[in-house]
Amino acid sequence: MNNKFFINIPVMKEISYPIQIKAGLLSNISWIPKEYKKIVIITDNLVKKMYGIQLKQLLQKKSYEVMIFSFAAGEKSKNIHTFTKIINSMLKCHCGRDTLILALGGGVVGDMSGFISAVYMRGIPYVQIPTTLLAMVDSSVGGKTAIDMIQGKNLIGAFWQPKSVIIDTSCLETLPKKHLINGLIEALKMFLIYDKVNFYFLQKNTEDILNFNKNKLQKIIYQALIIKTSIVSQDEKDNHIRMILNFGHTIGHALEKVSQYKILHGYAVAYGILIEAKISEILKILPKKQFFIIQSIIQRLGFNGGDLKKLNIKEIIKNSKIDKKVHSGKVNYVLIKNIGEVYIDANNHYVHPVLDNIVEKAFYEVCGV
Ligand SMILES: NC(=O)c1ccc[n+]([C@@H]2O[C@H](COP(=O)([O-])OP(=O)(O)OC[C@H]3O[C@@H](n4cnc5c(N)ncnc54)[C@H](O)[C@@H]3O)[C@@H](O)[C@H]2O)c1
């Protein structure tokens, strides 16, 4: 894959950081900021074997002092125990504020490493090196960092922007298809809320993209990041427009929790998109025809409302009430007005309370019961 893009986007007025998208970036480390000599690679056990050891050796050859700390792959590790263990290891190795963290892996590694960077000695720099499609199109950009608690997902965290984001698209060559789909769902969400043209590009090219067509995948990553950076630069701290990135996530997060994180994040969001689009249709915000277009692409990506029948909607609704978007006991939803456009009410609100019985109705209609 050729180097097609170098994006330098001011994510906030004061902070600007580069996002590089190119195949092969991991084997040429000219992107490492020159001022750091001590480097900590944080990764998971699978990515460590695939890319971590090699990166460590490459850095050592260039005379960097490098440590690598890893944890068991998967959402179950995104917790306070992993966090404490890595912090302790860094303290033992006398890592000071002159240390640079490299977050090498998927969204779990990115969220964990970002949070450690945000609080270690009151904040040290880090570079996001996403290796899953989900992390490339979404979680590596925007500075949201977090870990999960028993009570729910991402309940402890901080806003902490990386120094740069390095996307080596050749990492996608080892990514299993289920994780490709996992990331495509977040890209689909981005297009549904903001970009009709690229929604239809994804719709038209679904098969090629599912077959790892490199150029089309690169276009999807680039276009999704254009949306993400545009939204984050308007609202870094999630006070207004950034909340629209949570379309599909009120239900999605609750589903992940109810499944004890056995359902992948993107998969839970796919069902969340279906149910939240259905809620929008029931409330007469989204035309029926548009709902069917959304349902059809979600089905082509392999998600069928019928799969939800096994789940207990009351349990999902109960768990949605621990979401960060809950205000005064009301669960808030991002609703969609059209493909590429969210619903904003007369008071300029981006999220809207929805009654439990409407959520239940949407769930049963999507399940076909
Ligand atoms: N901070 C944000 O803005 C944001 C946004 C969306 C999602 N998230 C978070 O992201 C997380 C999900 O991220 P994820 O789906 O990347 O999960 P993940 O980090 O668990 O990665 C999925 C699996 O893929 C493996 N893997 C990673 N790169 C690989 C590669 N190149 N080849 C083969 N295998 C590879 C990992 O070892 C892991 O087993 C969730 O915790 C979610 O909350 C955060």
PDBQT file of the ligand as one rigid body, heavy atoms in Angstrom, charges set to zero:
ROOT
HETATM    1  N1  LIG A 401     -11.307   5.881  23.293  1.00  0.00    +0.000 N 
HETATM    2  C1  LIG A 401     -12.207   5.880  22.354  1.00  0.00    +0.000 C 
HETATM    3  O1  LIG A 401     -12.562   6.915  21.786  1.00  0.00    +0.000 OA
HETATM    4  C2  LIG A 401     -12.842   4.564  21.955  1.00  0.00    +0.000 A 
HETATM    5  C3  LIG A 401     -13.697   4.510  20.841  1.00  0.00    +0.000 A 
HETATM    6  C4  LIG A 401     -14.214   3.264  20.460  1.00  0.00    +0.000 A 
HETATM    7  C5  LIG A 401     -13.891   2.119  21.177  1.00  0.00    +0.000 A 
HETATM    8  N2  LIG A 401     -13.065   2.220  22.258  1.00  0.00    +0.000 N 
HETATM    9  C6  LIG A 401     -12.683   1.028  23.027  1.00  0.00    +0.000 C 
HETATM   10  O2  LIG A 401     -11.933   0.163  22.187  1.00  0.00    +0.000 OA
HETATM   11  C7  LIG A 401     -12.008  -1.162  22.718  1.00  0.00    +0.000 C 
HETATM   12  C8  LIG A 401     -12.180  -2.167  21.604  1.00  0.00    +0.000 C 
HETATM   13  O3  LIG A 401     -11.053  -2.104  20.759  1.00  0.00    +0.000 OA
HETATM   14  P1  LIG A 401     -10.672  -3.308  19.772  1.00  0.00    +0.000 P 
HETATM   15  O4  LIG A 401     -11.887  -3.795  19.103  1.00  0.00    +0.000 OA
HETATM   16  O5  LIG A 401      -9.540  -2.852  18.964  1.00  0.00    +0.000 OA
HETATM   17  O6  LIG A 401     -10.298  -4.504  20.780  1.00  0.00    +0.000 OA
HETATM   18  P2  LIG A 401      -8.920  -5.099  21.289  1.00  0.00    +0.000 P 
HETATM   19  O7  LIG A 401      -7.971  -4.041  21.634  1.00  0.00    +0.000 OA
HETATM   20  O8  LIG A 401      -9.278  -6.071  22.343  1.00  0.00    +0.000 OA
HETATM   21  O9  LIG A 401      -8.354  -5.889  20.023  1.00  0.00    +0.000 OA
HETATM   22  C9  LIG A 401      -9.062  -6.978  19.520  1.00  0.00    +0.000 C 
HETATM   23  C10 LIG A 401      -8.194  -8.228  19.353  1.00  0.00    +0.000 C 
HETATM   24  O10 LIG A 401      -7.393  -8.066  18.192  1.00  0.00    +0.000 OA
HETATM   25  C11 LIG A 401      -6.050  -8.437  18.483  1.00  0.00    +0.000 C 
HETATM   26  N3  LIG A 401      -5.232  -7.670  17.551  1.00  0.00    +0.000 N 
HETATM   27  C12 LIG A 401      -4.881  -6.368  17.620  1.00  0.00    +0.000 A 
HETATM   28  N4  LIG A 401      -4.225  -5.990  16.511  1.00  0.00    +0.000 NA
HETATM   29  C13 LIG A 401      -4.138  -7.080  15.721  1.00  0.00    +0.000 A 
HETATM   30  C14 LIG A 401      -3.581  -7.329  14.436  1.00  0.00    +0.000 A 
HETATM   31  N5  LIG A 401      -3.033  -6.362  13.714  1.00  0.00    +0.000 N 
HETATM   32  N6  LIG A 401      -3.654  -8.595  13.939  1.00  0.00    +0.000 NA
HETATM   33  C15 LIG A 401      -4.259  -9.585  14.641  1.00  0.00    +0.000 A 
HETATM   34  N7  LIG A 401      -4.829  -9.406  15.850  1.00  0.00    +0.000 NA
HETATM   35  C16 LIG A 401      -4.780  -8.163  16.380  1.00  0.00    +0.000 A 
HETATM   36  C17 LIG A 401      -5.879  -8.103  19.932  1.00  0.00    +0.000 C 
HETATM   37  O11 LIG A 401      -4.829  -8.853  20.502  1.00  0.00    +0.000 OA
HETATM   38  C18 LIG A 401      -7.245  -8.500  20.495  1.00  0.00    +0.000 C 
HETATM   39  O12 LIG A 401      -7.260  -9.876  20.764  1.00  0.00    +0.000 OA
HETATM   40  C19 LIG A 401     -13.148  -1.162  23.712  1.00  0.00    +0.000 C 
HETATM   41  O13 LIG A 401     -12.618  -1.202  25.018  1.00  0.00    +0.000 OA
HETATM   42  C20 LIG A 401     -13.836   0.187  23.482  1.00  0.00    +0.000 C 
HETATM   43  O14 LIG A 401     -14.443   0.695  24.639  1.00  0.00    +0.000 OA
HETATM   44  C21 LIG A 401     -12.536   3.420  22.651  1.00  0.00    +0.000 A 
ENDROOT
TORSDOF 0
